[in-house]
Amino acid sequence: MKQTFTKSERLCSKKTIGQLFQKGSATTRTFYLFPFRLLYRTDADRTDPLPAILITVSSRNFKKAVDRNLIRRRVREAYRLNKSLLFGTPEKPKQPPSYIVFLYTAREKISFEEIEKSMKLALGRV
């Protein structure tokens, strides 16, 4: 699998983002795994094999944009390196979700190694 992060993998539709965050939505699943809260959904009408993702970092916890961008870059890189976990193993293939939202909930900057470790666990659980 090619390890790039293409434009089609970026979730930027306001309508879709609103549907993911809508309370009581039966199609959106969510779970918490430090330092992330993940929301994900599978749509039958999305044809792209890779999910579209959104990474959010609270400006309440990180006042400086430099810090938010650093965390976003670390999360994006951890996802890029481990997105093959979404498809399972050749013996046990699985269907990845169409959309994934990563909400960074930690109140301090975490090292890339810790983020990557959590990312592997989260992608395996999705």
Sequence and secondary structure as in RCSB ss.txt:
>XXXX:A:sequence
MKQTFTKSERLCSKKTIGQLFQKGSATTRTFYLFPFRLLYRTDADRTDPLPAILITVSSRNFKKAVDRNLIRRRV
REAYRLNKSLLFGTPEKPKQPPSYIVFLYTAREKISFEEIEKSMKLALGRV
>XXXX:A:secstr
      GGGB   HHHHHHHH TT SS EEEEETTEEEEEE  TT   SS EEEEEE TTT  SHHHHHHHHHHH
HHHHHHHGGGGGB SSSB    SEEEEEE  SS   HHHHHHHHHHHHHH 
